[in-house]
Amino acid sequence: MSLGEARGETRRWHRLVRLLSQADLDGLLVTSEANRRYLSGFTGSSGVVVLGGTVGEAWLVTDPRYAEQARGEVGEGWNVVEHGLDQAAWVAEVIRAAGIRRLGFEADHLTHSAYHRYEDLLSGLTLVPTVGMVEGLRAIKDAMELDTLRQAARISSQAWAEVEQAVRPGAAEEDLAFEVSRSLHRYGASNAFSPIVAGGKRSALPHATPSSYALCPGDVVQFDLGARYQGYCSDLSRVLFLPPRSPLLVRVWEAVQLAYSAALSVLRPGVTGGEVDRAARSVLEEAGWERYTLRGLGHGVGLEIHEAPRLVMGSAEVLLPGMVFTLEPGVYLPGVGGVRYEDTVLLAEDGVHILTRLQAGG
């Protein structure tokens, strides 16, 4: 078994070639860093992938700094090309040599200027915009990805179990955020995103940047953290109340918990992201808090912290086994405080697996 087969890249390659055939494309230009890694296994920060219309035609064009690394990371059947000063010219040469006539490109990732550069270099070829072709494949995780995502989730849960012990009056938000980063590092991971720690009224800011604010008695403290482990992410939000508890925010917390449970109760293969969002949102509407919520309940998690699928208002995207995403109902009261509860979950044939918990059910 080749390296690529062991990690799943060969199977991904086969699936993508079928999509190219269905779209009447001879090849695909991949410029997204996450998509490049997903298809080739290459973890460097510089490179472009060119895929032909059949399995066995794949090129990673990178600069000499990464050439040796790339040859050690890509699977069988990949060609590593070291480019000179003009990367686009080298990529264009690969495309022409491959005999590609109808080339798909990632419309969401290729810049306007880069598109026109390739248009000039590839005169006579047809450039066809594609949207979400690789991202759609990435939405359903394979066994290797699921093992890595479980470990990322376990690490974020372990980090939270440590950091919550340091939450007390007088602790500064930015110091607690540093403890999150240090704990993740201790378990072999890094931050999937900058940790959020927000106390008191600042907890009403969904994406608050940790500040020098020192926690006070009676504060609600919102945490949002995630681990990046071997390239894959997890996402976890928790809330702590410093006594004396605010009766208002306790009521909000109870409503958020009911909304989370409502989302879990309808979650199964075949439902849409919009239906799951609706289940949670209905609870918050009935409690009178819906106007203080955000427009989405959750998002996919994988090589990127936000990816497909989306669990948002009105989404018709069907949820399928193998998808990993967040459930994160929240209520944010300006000038008062906010509460969000979030887990990373796996949708499987046999039900929902909550990944960001150290013990089942706890």
C-alpha angles and dihedrals in degrees: 000000000000125000090252093051091049091053096040100247093122092056090048089050091054092050092050093048088056090053091049090053092050090051091048092242127146094203149346133237109214117198101157111106093217093047091047091054093045093054102036108022091234111144100187123115099236129059149087126229124217116192124191126213096264133051107265096045108097133129132187110200111197139150124266093261090070103031098101092043091049094051089053095049107040120085132242115299096032122122117210114209122191109215128210128224094304105058095179092054091053092047090050090052091053091050093050093045089052090058094237113165103169109042123187119210132190104258092192094054111031111088121233092247093047091051092055090046091055090043089059094043094046101045109162093034124098115238112206122192116229128190125202097346096135093027089060090057091047092055091075110058125215125222095270092051092048092052090052093045091051090054092048089051092047091052094050090050091050091049091051092050088057099042096049088065089064096054110110139126110293096030112126121230093232092051091052090049089054089052089054091054093045093050093049089050091050089059094049100263139099134218114292085202136348106294117249118222115168127168133193116345090354090070086077087072104088093204101029118169111229111256138184090270110136116220118249134203110277094028123137109219121207120203127188117177141154140187126227108206122176088340097310126109142217130193128208134171126189136170130214126194119213110209135289089053120219107243089211095053092043087059089049090050092052091051092049091052091051090049090051091050091048091054091051091049094061098035112115138123111292100030119113128243088243092056092053091047089049092054092055094039093053091060092051091046091054090049091050097246104102095102088061096054132092125251097254137052099202152336140220120271128205133099085354126043090230117038141122134349109053122201099200140135111297097359114158092192108130116228114227138186111279095037118128119199145143131263107203118159113180142173121206120193111193112235092007113060145271140244127203128169118193140176133175108234138187120219108214137171090258096048141277121330116200104214102184097068125093092215131025109269094004 
